[in-house]
Amino acid sequence: MKHRSTSLVGAVGRRAGLLVLCAAPWVRLARAHSELRRSVPAPGAVLDRAPERIELHFSERVQLTALRLYRADGTEIPLPRRPIRPERMEVIALPPLEPGAYRAEWRIISADGHPVGGVIPFRVEGHRP
């Protein structure tokens, strides 16, 4: 009787292991939201002059649903509605910015249909030439 229970435990263990191996690729796909790989300006950047644009570089194609720029006092700075859209990147022209602290808040729909968002704080020390 002892031999049978040991082989039953082994069979169940093998099936559970096989199930985990088969499910692993699906788990990775389910968790694979688009990621912001880099931005211009970078988060926390202190710039000698005001940037002319914001660039958002993502890990895959995305749909930009919102990009808002705020001064340190919370005042929103209007941005153009039409981004320039190379593959996996969003480029938005900026109006002239005065020296000070800013934060860009972005939201996208990733390729898997999930919303993703983030904040990019930066500081401008000088004017645009």
Secondary structure as GFF3:
##gff-version 3
##sequence-region A 1 129
A	DSSP	alpha_helix	2	30	.	.	.	ID=ss1
A	DSSP	beta_strand	36	40	.	.	.	ID=ss2
A	DSSP	beta_strand	45	47	.	.	.	ID=ss3
A	DSSP	beta_strand	53	58	.	.	.	ID=ss4
A	DSSP	beta_strand	63	71	.	.	.	ID=ss5
A	DSSP	beta_strand	76	77	.	.	.	ID=ss6
A	DSSP	beta_strand	89	93	.	.	.	ID=ss7
A	DSSP	beta_strand	100	109	.	.	.	ID=ss8
A	DSSP	beta_strand	115	124	.	.	.	ID=ss9
###
